[in-house]
Amino acid sequence: MKLIRPNCRLRFTSTDLDFLISSLATSGSDSALRRLTTDLESLDLLLDEEALFHALLDRPEWAAISSHFYFYVLVRHVLKKAGLDDRAVADYVAELLAEFCQADRARPPLPPDNKPSDYLVDMLAALQWVTDEERFALRAHIGNISLFMTGVFPERLQARTRDRGAPKIDYYEGMGRSSYRAAGDDRLAGRYELAPLLHSLSDSFHTTRLALNELKERIILIEPPPFMVA
């Protein structure tokens, strides 16, 4: 079962840490900073540095870093600015973006012979006949794809509303919020230790979506998926 997990910070590469050190180091401080990156609490503090966020936006060397590092630093910055100071939420949302920047990863998490279409209405219908584990994964996925589209591609949804009479963004926001809540309430959320996180994503969906809206103009690693979500 494919699930998004808040594990971006566990997937940083040596190149990522080299970029962090070069971005934050002052004269003679490289060794001290490198030692700090081996301690998770110290690393978290370094990742929160404003200078690192601006380095990602301004320096061409960022292209060599991993998508996990790139998205975590950007997402953590905009969520903190929006008043969401929860590293687990930032980590989850960053992992979501890192996964969904590969279009095939944004498809429903079901076996090929048991997969509904890429449309939310069909995913919702599929909740009636999938297994318990598939239902849990699908509810989380509906939350994820709703956050992804409303956060990173709101203009596409707005265009479909204007041109085709598709639902407004509020519909997708409500769908994402209720799907995260239902996934968090599922007994499997406890097994995978995701219940508090999924509930937080439900409660903060609107704020998170608006924070991603602010970030979307600066994200250049993501192309819109070849499918829509209506």
C-alpha positions as CSV (number, residue, x, y, z in Angstrom):
1,M,0.0,0.0,0.0
2,K,1.5,3.3,-1.1
3,L,1.2,6.0,1.6
4,I,2.8,9.4,1.9
5,R,4.9,9.5,5.1
6,P,6.6,12.5,6.8
7,N,10.1,11.3,6.1
8,C,11.7,14.0,3.9
9,R,14.3,14.7,6.6
10,L,15.3,11.1,6.6
11,R,16.1,11.2,2.9
12,F,18.5,14.1,2.6
13,T,21.7,13.4,0.6
14,S,25.3,14.4,1.3
15,T,24.8,17.0,-1.5
16,D,21.9,18.4,0.4
17,L,23.9,18.9,3.5
18,D,26.8,20.3,1.5
19,F,24.4,22.9,0.1
20,L,23.1,23.7,3.6
21,I,26.6,24.2,5.0
22,S,27.8,26.3,2.1
23,S,24.7,28.5,2.4
24,L,25.0,29.1,6.1
25,A,28.7,29.0,6.8
26,T,30.7,32.0,7.8
27,S,34.5,32.1,7.8
28,G,35.8,29.0,9.5
29,S,32.4,27.6,10.6
30,D,32.1,24.8,8.1
31,S,33.3,22.1,10.5
32,A,31.1,23.2,13.3
33,L,28.0,23.3,11.0
34,R,28.8,19.8,9.6
35,R,28.9,18.5,13.2
36,L,25.5,20.1,13.9
37,T,24.0,18.3,10.9
38,T,24.6,14.9,12.6
39,D,22.2,15.9,15.4
40,L,18.5,15.9,14.3
41,E,17.4,18.7,16.7
42,S,20.3,20.9,15.6
43,L,19.6,20.0,11.9
44,D,16.0,21.1,12.3
45,L,17.1,24.5,13.6
46,L,19.5,24.9,10.7
47,L,16.8,24.0,8.2
48,D,14.6,26.8,9.6
49,E,17.3,29.5,8.9
50,E,15.9,32.3,6.6
51,A,19.2,32.4,4.7
52,L,18.8,28.8,3.6
53,F,15.3,29.5,2.2
54,H,16.7,32.5,0.2
55,A,19.7,30.4,-1.0
56,L,17.3,27.9,-2.6
57,L,15.6,30.8,-4.4
58,D,18.7,32.7,-5.4
59,R,21.6,30.2,-6.0
60,P,21.9,28.1,-9.2
61,E,23.6,25.2,-7.3
62,W,20.3,24.1,-5.8
63,A,19.7,22.1,-9.0
64,A,22.0,19.3,-7.6
65,I,20.0,18.8,-4.4
66,S,17.3,16.3,-3.8
67,S,13.6,17.1,-4.3
68,H,13.1,16.1,-0.6
69,F,15.5,18.8,0.7
70,Y,14.2,21.4,-1.8
71,F,10.5,21.0,-0.9
72,Y,11.1,20.6,2.8
73,V,12.9,23.9,3.2
74,L,10.4,25.8,1.0
75,V,7.3,24.3,2.6
76,R,8.6,24.6,6.1
77,H,9.3,28.3,5.5
78,V,5.8,29.2,4.1
79,L,4.0,27.1,6.7
80,K,5.9,28.8,9.6
81,K,5.1,32.1,8.1
82,A,1.4,31.1,8.0
83,G,1.5,30.2,11.7
84,L,1.8,26.4,11.2
85,D,4.9,25.5,13.3
86,D,4.5,21.7,13.0
87,R,7.6,20.1,11.4
88,A,5.7,16.8,10.8
89,V,3.0,18.6,8.7
90,A,5.7,20.4,6.8
91,D,7.6,17.1,6.3
92,Y,4.4,15.4,5.0
93,V,3.5,18.2,2.6
94,A,7.0,18.3,1.3
95,E,7.1,14.6,0.8
96,L,3.7,14.9,-1.0
97,L,5.2,17.5,-3.4
98,A,8.3,15.4,-3.9
99,E,6.2,12.4,-4.8
100,F,3.7,14.2,-7.0
101,C,6.3,16.0,-9.0
102,Q,6.4,12.6,-10.8
103,A,3.1,12.4,-12.5
104,D,2.6,8.7,-12.1
105,R,3.0,9.0,-8.3
106,A,-0.1,11.2,-8.2
107,R,-2.4,8.4,-9.3
108,P,-4.7,6.5,-7.0
109,P,-2.8,4.0,-4.7
110,L,-4.6,0.9,-5.9
111,P,-3.5,-2.2,-7.8
112,P,-3.6,-1.8,-11.6
113,D,-6.5,-4.3,-11.9
114,N,-8.5,-2.6,-9.2
115,K,-8.0,1.1,-9.9
116,P,-10.6,3.7,-10.4
117,S,-10.1,6.6,-12.8
118,D,-8.1,9.7,-11.9
119,Y,-11.3,11.7,-11.2
120,L,-12.3,12.4,-7.6
121,V,-15.9,11.3,-8.2
122,D,-14.7,7.9,-9.2
123,M,-12.3,7.6,-6.3
124,L,-15.2,8.4,-4.0
125,A,-17.3,5.7,-5.6
126,A,-14.5,3.2,-5.3
127,L,-14.6,3.7,-1.5
128,Q,-17.6,1.5,-1.5
129,W,-16.0,-1.7,-2.9
130,V,-12.2,-1.6,-2.1
131,T,-10.6,-3.4,0.8
132,D,-10.1,-1.8,4.2
133,E,-6.5,-1.0,3.6
134,E,-7.2,0.3,0.1
135,R,-10.0,2.5,1.5
136,F,-7.6,4.1,4.1
137,A,-5.0,4.7,1.4
138,L,-7.6,6.1,-1.0
139,R,-9.0,8.5,1.5
140,A,-5.5,9.8,2.3
141,H,-4.9,10.1,-1.4
142,I,-8.0,12.1,-2.0
143,G,-6.8,14.5,0.7
144,N,-3.4,14.6,-0.9
145,I,-4.5,15.2,-4.5
146,S,-7.0,17.9,-3.3
147,L,-4.2,19.7,-1.4
148,F,-1.9,19.3,-4.3
149,M,-4.2,20.8,-6.9
150,T,-5.7,23.6,-4.7
151,G,-2.3,24.5,-3.4
152,V,-0.1,24.3,-6.5
153,F,-2.5,24.6,-9.4
154,P,-5.5,26.7,-8.3
155,E,-5.6,28.5,-11.6
156,R,-6.3,25.3,-13.4
157,L,-9.2,24.6,-11.2
158,Q,-10.4,28.2,-11.5
159,A,-10.2,27.9,-15.3
160,R,-12.3,24.7,-15.3
161,T,-14.9,26.4,-13.1
162,R,-15.0,29.3,-15.5
163,D,-14.9,27.4,-18.8
164,R,-16.7,24.1,-18.0
165,G,-18.8,24.8,-14.9
166,A,-16.6,22.5,-12.8
167,P,-16.8,22.8,-8.9
168,K,-15.1,25.7,-7.3
169,I,-12.0,25.5,-5.2
170,D,-14.1,25.4,-2.0
171,Y,-15.5,22.0,-3.2
172,Y,-12.0,20.5,-3.5
173,E,-10.9,22.1,-0.2
174,G,-13.9,20.6,1.6
175,M,-13.2,17.2,-0.1
176,G,-9.6,17.3,1.0
177,R,-10.4,18.3,4.6
178,S,-13.1,15.7,5.1
179,S,-10.9,13.0,3.4
180,Y,-8.0,13.7,5.7
181,R,-10.4,13.6,8.7
182,A,-11.9,10.3,7.6
183,A,-8.4,8.8,7.0
184,G,-7.3,10.0,10.4
185,D,-10.3,8.4,12.1
186,D,-9.7,5.1,10.4
187,R,-8.3,2.4,12.7
188,L,-5.4,1.9,10.2
189,A,-4.2,5.4,10.8
190,G,-3.3,4.3,14.3
191,R,-1.4,1.3,13.0
192,Y,0.6,3.5,10.7
193,E,1.0,6.2,13.4
194,L,-0.6,8.8,11.1
195,A,-3.8,9.7,13.0
196,P,-2.6,12.9,14.7
197,L,-0.9,14.1,11.5
198,L,-3.9,13.4,9.2
199,H,-6.2,15.2,11.7
200,S,-3.8,18.2,11.7
201,L,-3.8,18.2,7.9
202,S,-7.6,18.3,8.0
203,D,-7.7,21.1,10.6
204,S,-5.1,23.2,8.8
205,F,-6.1,22.4,5.2
206,H,-7.2,26.0,4.3
207,T,-4.1,27.6,5.8
208,T,-1.8,25.0,4.2
209,R,-3.5,25.5,0.8
210,L,-3.1,29.3,1.0
211,A,0.6,28.9,2.0
212,L,1.2,26.7,-1.0
213,N,-0.6,29.3,-3.2
214,E,2.0,31.8,-2.1
215,L,4.8,29.3,-2.9
216,K,3.6,28.0,-6.2
217,E,5.1,30.8,-8.3
218,R,8.6,29.8,-7.0
219,I,8.2,26.1,-7.4
220,I,9.8,25.0,-10.7
221,L,10.2,21.3,-10.2
222,I,6.5,20.5,-10.7
223,E,4.5,20.1,-13.9
224,P,0.7,19.8,-13.7
225,P,-0.5,16.1,-13.9
226,P,-1.9,14.9,-17.2
227,F,-5.2,14.3,-15.6
228,M,-7.8,16.4,-13.8
229,V,-9.5,15.9,-10.5
230,A,-13.2,16.9,-11.1
